[in-house]
Amino acid sequence: MGNIFGQSFKITTWGESHGDAVGVIIDGCPPGLEISIEEIQNELDRRKPGQSEISTQRKEGDRAEITSGVFEGQTLGTPISIIVWNTDAKGKDYEHMKDVFRPSHADYSYQAKYGIRNWKGGGRASARETIGRVAAGAIAQKLLKQMFNTDIRAYVSRIHNISSEEITHELTNEEIESNIVRCPDPIAADRMIDAIKSARKNGDSLGGIVNAVIYRAPVGLGEPVFDKLEADLAKGILSIPACRGFEVGSGFDGTYMTGSEHNDQFFIENGNIRTSTNNSGGIQGGISNGENIIISAAFKPTATIMKTQNTVDVFGNQVELQGRGRHDPCVLPRAVPIVESMVSLVLLDHALRHRGQVN
């Protein structure tokens, strides 16, 4: 089933947007990792709704509870269960849409596949499902830091047609969290925030791009041919709600280059093999090469908008729909910790698989 992700470090997420709770089961976490609920909560707070004037105004504390797998602050090596209770679900906000398919939303496709759907908040198709991913990602990030000193930094690089300056230095969390749109370029960030506010005022929404850089990724992660590192990263990132595109390294821009321009030439630095450029984005032949791993994820504009749109209902009638309720006018700022979490889950899973192969 499609609710399980990973092989050695495996997660199963569960729950719906307006159900009683959402959560995750983590299997394969090594024993002895010191982890606190505060470390998990810090990441969930970056994802939670109602955190700023440019996000949904649903007010959820998203307080996590660890119900198994951790004893006296350390992981046991047994399944870890984390639950977050929904406290501000307002199903009545969706009453007017229960028999109507929202354009570009999962309403119709879920109905067509299963013959039934939870119309309150989108049910399983809601981004609220990603709470489990972020909770598990907090654990994965700590393990990666402990094992390899790896840091994962995602940030918003574009909203609609507003792009940030190229980032060439190693980013810090403080830079990313310095504004509510999570763009480390303060000038571009101000323009992005204004654009999101304007879209919300007009009953519309905006999309954009989240970039992520993985610093100090170890050499050798990836399992050719079908589990290449970039292939699993793509699967993880594209599984995030509203994600519509993925690139690694030069991505599609590489098609405008010649081989001599695109090739990353090798050299020796302090006894280590390095590359003079990084068009490969830190992955060659499906395996990490020790350079920074660089990826980009494209997110579409939020499907539920307040403008009147043409659609059909479950009875086959042509109708008009105007959205109501609490929705993000732009998902990008809250997608940043989700992207970081999916990257960490993929990297840790491959690290544990690699360790099982070579040790």
C-alpha positions in Angstrom: 0.0 0.0 0.0 1.1 3.6 -0.6 1.1 4.7 3.1 4.6 3.2 3.8 7.9 4.8 2.9 11.4 3.4 3.2 13.1 0.0 3.5 15.5 0.0 6.4 14.2 3.2 8.1 10.5 2.7 7.4 7.6 5.0 8.2 3.8 4.5 8.0 1.7 7.7 8.2 -2.0 7.6 9.1 -4.9 9.9 9.7 -7.1 12.4 7.9 -7.3 16.2 7.9 -10.5 16.4 10.0 -10.3 13.0 11.8 -9.5 12.6 15.5 -5.7 12.5 15.0 -2.8 12.0 12.6 0.5 10.3 13.3 3.3 8.0 12.2 4.8 4.6 13.0 8.6 4.5 12.6 10.2 1.1 12.2 14.0 0.5 11.9 15.3 3.3 14.0 18.5 2.2 15.7 18.5 1.9 19.5 20.2 4.3 21.8 19.5 7.6 20.0 18.8 10.3 22.5 15.7 12.1 21.4 13.3 14.4 23.1 9.7 15.4 22.3 11.0 19.0 22.2 13.2 18.2 19.2 10.3 16.7 17.3 8.0 19.5 18.4 10.5 22.2 17.1 10.1 20.7 13.6 6.3 20.3 13.8 6.1 24.0 14.9 7.7 25.0 11.6 5.1 23.1 9.7 2.0 23.8 11.8 -0.9 26.0 10.5 -1.7 29.4 11.7 1.9 30.4 12.2 1.8 33.6 10.2 -0.4 36.0 8.3 0.4 34.2 5.0 -0.6 30.7 6.1 -3.9 29.1 6.7 -5.6 30.4 9.9 -6.5 27.0 11.2 -5.3 27.0 14.8 -3.7 23.7 15.7 -1.0 23.4 18.4 0.1 20.1 16.7 1.4 18.9 20.1 3.2 15.5 19.5 3.0 12.6 21.9 5.4 9.6 21.8 3.4 6.5 22.7 6.0 3.8 22.1 9.6 3.1 21.1 11.3 5.7 23.4 12.3 5.0 27.0 14.0 7.5 29.4 14.8 9.7 26.4 16.4 7.0 24.2 15.1 5.0 21.3 14.7 1.3 22.0 15.1 -0.1 18.5 11.4 -1.0 18.5 8.6 0.7 16.6 8.2 4.4 17.5 4.6 5.7 17.6 3.9 9.4 17.5 0.4 10.9 17.6 -0.9 14.4 17.1 -4.5 15.2 18.0 -6.6 17.4 15.7 -8.2 20.1 17.9 -9.4 22.7 15.5 -11.1 20.7 12.8 -14.2 22.4 11.3 -15.9 20.0 9.0 -18.9 22.3 8.5 -16.6 24.6 6.4 -16.7 21.9 3.7 -20.4 21.1 3.7 -21.0 23.1 0.6 -18.3 21.1 -1.2 -19.2 17.6 -0.1 -20.9 16.7 -3.4 -18.7 19.0 -5.6 -15.3 18.3 -7.1 -12.8 21.1 -6.5 -10.8 21.9 -9.7 -7.3 20.5 -9.6 -7.9 19.0 -6.1 -7.9 15.2 -5.3 -11.7 15.2 -4.8 -12.6 13.6 -8.1 -9.6 11.2 -8.4 -10.2 9.8 -4.9 -13.9 9.4 -5.6 -13.2 7.7 -8.9 -10.6 5.3 -7.4 -12.3 4.3 -4.1 -16.0 5.2 -4.7 -15.9 7.1 -1.4 -13.9 10.0 0.0 -13.6 12.0 3.2 -14.8 15.4 2.0 -13.9 17.1 5.2 -10.7 19.0 4.5 -9.6 16.6 1.8 -9.2 13.7 4.1 -6.1 11.7 3.4 -5.2 14.0 0.5 -4.7 16.9 2.9 -1.2 18.2 3.6 -2.1 17.5 7.3 -0.9 14.0 6.6 2.6 15.3 6.4 2.7 15.8 10.2 3.9 12.2 10.5 6.6 12.8 7.9 8.0 15.8 9.7 7.9 14.0 13.1 9.8 11.1 11.6 12.1 13.5 9.8 13.2 15.1 13.0 14.5 11.8 14.2 16.2 11.0 10.9 17.9 14.4 10.8 19.3 13.9 14.2 20.7 10.5 13.3 22.3 11.9 10.1 23.9 14.7 12.1 25.2 12.2 14.6 26.5 9.7 12.0 27.9 12.0 9.3 27.6 15.6 10.5 25.1 16.1 7.7 22.9 19.2 7.6 19.9 19.7 5.4 18.7 23.2 4.6 15.6 23.9 2.5 14.4 27.4 1.6 12.0 29.2 -0.7 13.8 30.3 -3.8 10.8 31.5 -5.9 7.2 32.5 -5.4 5.3 33.0 -8.6 7.6 35.2 -10.7 9.7 36.5 -7.8 13.1 34.8 -7.4 15.7 35.1 -4.7 19.4 35.8 -5.5 21.5 32.7 -5.9 22.7 31.3 -2.6 26.4 30.3 -2.7 27.4 30.1 1.0 26.3 27.5 3.6 22.9 28.5 4.9 22.0 28.5 8.5 18.6 27.9 10.1 18.6 31.4 11.4 18.8 32.8 7.8 16.0 30.7 6.6 13.8 31.4 9.6 14.5 35.1 9.5 11.2 35.8 7.8 7.8 34.2 7.4 8.2 33.1 3.8 11.5 31.2 4.6 13.6 32.9 1.9 17.1 33.8 2.9 17.1 36.8 0.5 15.5 39.5 2.6 14.7 41.8 -0.4 13.0 39.0 -2.4 11.3 37.8 0.8 9.5 41.1 1.3 8.3 41.0 -2.3 7.1 37.4 -2.0 5.2 38.2 1.2 3.4 41.1 -0.5 2.5 38.9 -3.5 1.0 36.2 -1.2 -1.0 38.8 0.7 -2.3 40.2 -2.6 -3.2 36.7 -3.9 -5.1 36.0 -0.7 -7.0 39.4 -0.9 -8.0 38.5 -4.4 -9.2 35.0 -3.4 -6.4 33.4 -5.3 -3.2 31.4 -4.6 0.4 31.2 -5.7 3.0 28.5 -6.3 6.8 28.4 -6.5 10.0 26.5 -5.9 11.7 25.2 -2.7 15.4 24.5 -3.0 17.3 22.2 -0.7 21.0 21.7 -0.1 22.4 18.7 1.8 25.8 19.6 3.3 28.4 16.9 4.2 26.4 14.0 2.7 28.5 10.9 2.8 29.9 9.2 -0.3 28.3 6.0 -1.5 24.6 6.4 -0.8 22.3 5.1 -3.5 21.3 1.6 -4.8 21.5 1.4 -8.7 19.7 0.7 -10.8 16.1 1.2 -9.6 16.9 2.7 -6.2 19.3 5.4 -7.4 19.6 8.1 -4.8 18.0 10.8 -7.0 15.2 8.4 -7.9 14.3 7.9 -4.3 14.6 11.6 -3.5 12.3 12.3 -6.4 9.8 9.8 -5.2 9.9 11.3 -1.7 9.7 14.9 -2.8 7.0 14.3 -5.4 4.9 12.5 -2.8 4.4 15.8 -1.0 1.0 17.3 -1.6 1.0 20.0 -4.4 4.5 19.1 -5.6 4.6 19.0 -9.3 8.3 19.0 -10.3 11.8 17.8 -9.2 15.3 18.6 -10.3 18.7 17.6 -9.1 21.9 19.6 -9.8 21.6 21.4 -13.1 18.3 19.8 -13.8 16.6 20.8 -17.0 19.0 23.7 -17.4 21.7 21.1 -18.1 20.0 20.4 -21.5 21.2 23.8 -22.7 24.9 22.9 -22.0 27.5 20.9 -23.9 29.2 17.9 -22.3 32.4 19.9 -21.9 30.4 22.6 -20.1 28.4 20.2 -17.9 31.0 17.7 -16.9 32.2 18.1 -13.3 36.0 17.8 -13.5 37.8 16.0 -10.6 40.7 17.3 -8.5 42.4 16.3 -5.2 41.9 18.5 -2.1 43.5 17.4 1.2 43.6 13.8 0.0 39.9 13.8 -1.0 38.5 13.5 -4.5 36.4 16.7 -5.3 34.8 18.2 -8.3 35.5 21.7 -9.6 31.8 22.3 -10.4 28.6 20.6 -9.2 26.3 20.3 -12.1 25.6 16.7 -11.0 24.1 18.0 -7.8 26.2 15.7 -5.6 25.0 12.5 -7.3 26.6 10.5 -10.1 25.4 7.2 -11.4 22.7 7.2 -8.8 25.3 7.4 -5.9 26.3 10.3 -3.8 29.8 11.6 -4.5 30.5 13.6 -1.4 29.7 17.0 -2.9 26.7 19.0 -1.7 23.4 17.4 -2.9 21.3 20.1 -4.5 17.7 19.6 -5.4 14.7 21.7 -6.3 11.0 21.1 -5.9 8.2 22.9 -7.7 4.8 23.4 -5.9 1.6 24.4 -7.7 -0.7 27.1 -6.5 -3.1 25.9 -3.8 -6.1 24.3 -5.5 -8.8 25.6 -3.1 -9.4 29.2 -3.9 -12.1 31.7 -3.1 -12.8 32.6 -6.7 -15.9 31.2 -8.5 -14.9 28.3 -10.8 -16.7 25.9 -13.1 -16.9 22.2 -12.0 -19.2 19.3 -11.8 -20.9 17.5 -8.8 -21.1 13.8 -8.0 -24.4 13.6 -9.8 -22.9 14.7 -13.1 -24.3 18.3 -13.1 -22.4 21.3 -14.3 -22.1 23.7 -11.3 -20.2 26.6 -10.0 -18.1 26.5 -6.9 -16.6 29.2 -4.7 -14.3 28.0 -2.0 -14.7 28.7 1.7 -12.8 27.8 4.8 -9.2 28.1 5.9 -6.6 27.5 3.3 -3.0 28.5 2.6 -2.8 31.1 -0.2 0.7 29.6 -0.8 2.0 26.3 0.5 5.7 27.1 0.0 6.6 28.5 3.5 5.2 25.5 5.3 6.5 23.1 2.6 10.1 23.9 3.6 10.3 21.6 6.7 8.4 18.9 4.8 11.0 18.9 2.0 13.8 18.7 4.6 12.0 15.8 6.3 11.6 13.8 3.1 15.2 14.3 2.2 16.3 13.2 5.6 14.1 10.1 5.5 15.6 9.1 2.1 19.2 9.7 3.1 19.0 7.9 6.4 17.2 4.9 4.8 20.0 4.7 2.2 22.7 5.1 4.9 21.3 2.2 6.9 21.0 0.1 3.7 24.6 1.0 2.8 25.9 0.1 6.2 24.2 -3.3 6.0 25.9 -4.0 2.7 29.5 -3.0 3.3 30.0 -3.6 7.1 
